[in-house]
Amino acid sequence: MITPTGFQSWKEYFSFVLAREYISAKTGEVFIFKREKLEKLGSSLSSLGMKPLDFFLKEIRNPLMLVTTTASALFITSILYYPSQTGSIVTTILPFLKEIEPYHVRAFAYGMCQSIILGLGMRAYGRLENHTLMEAFKKKEIIPISIGTHIRR
């Protein structure tokens, strides 16, 4: 099977490039490394979607988060199945939403998706070009921590 250069598997590759942070295998502390400009820019672009996802995954067992997620899913379902009725109720409660056109929402969603994808790619490229980080990973000196993982300090 073809895998990226320097990695044993695709799983190892994605855990490295998509990691929220890295922990030193010896000390258990957060591994501090110099971030290049490309990775910093990519992290800031991808944080538009990754930080809320990280928060959601960390708090998914919280009962308040479960209720909020269920209510959001019900609202989205009502928009999908009853768009005109839901729209009239929502604009009655929040009249300023009448000013928002559907193409505004589509343009915003498109821009968000594109910036998150571009940011993830830039961050991954910046990490792959960071020789200090790559060497530490190859020598098993660091452990990548994925989004949504609680770290005990």
VENBELGI-V607959 format. One line per field, one symbol per residue. ss: DSSP state (2 for helix, 1 for strand, 0 for the rest). phi: phi as a letter, one per 20 degrees, with the letter a starting at -180 (. if undefined). psi: psi as a letter, one per 20 degrees, with the letter a starting at -180 (. if undefined). A space follows every 50 residues. Layout:
ss=???
phi=???
psi=???
//
This chain:
ss=00000000022222222000111100000100000022222222222222 22222222200022222222222222222220222222222220222220 02222222222222222222222222220022222222000111100000 000
phi=.ecffncfbffffffffeffbcdffeeneffebfefgffffffffffgdf ffffffffdfefgfffffffffffffffffecfffffffffffcfffffe egffffffffffffffffffffffffffeeffffffffemeccfdffnef ded
psi=ppqqpiqhrhghghhghjqgrqpphghjrpppqpprhghgghhhgiihhh ghgggghhjhiphhhggggghghhggghgghmggggghgghggnhiihip qhhgggggggggghhgggggggggghhhiohgggghghjkiqpporqjpp pp.
//
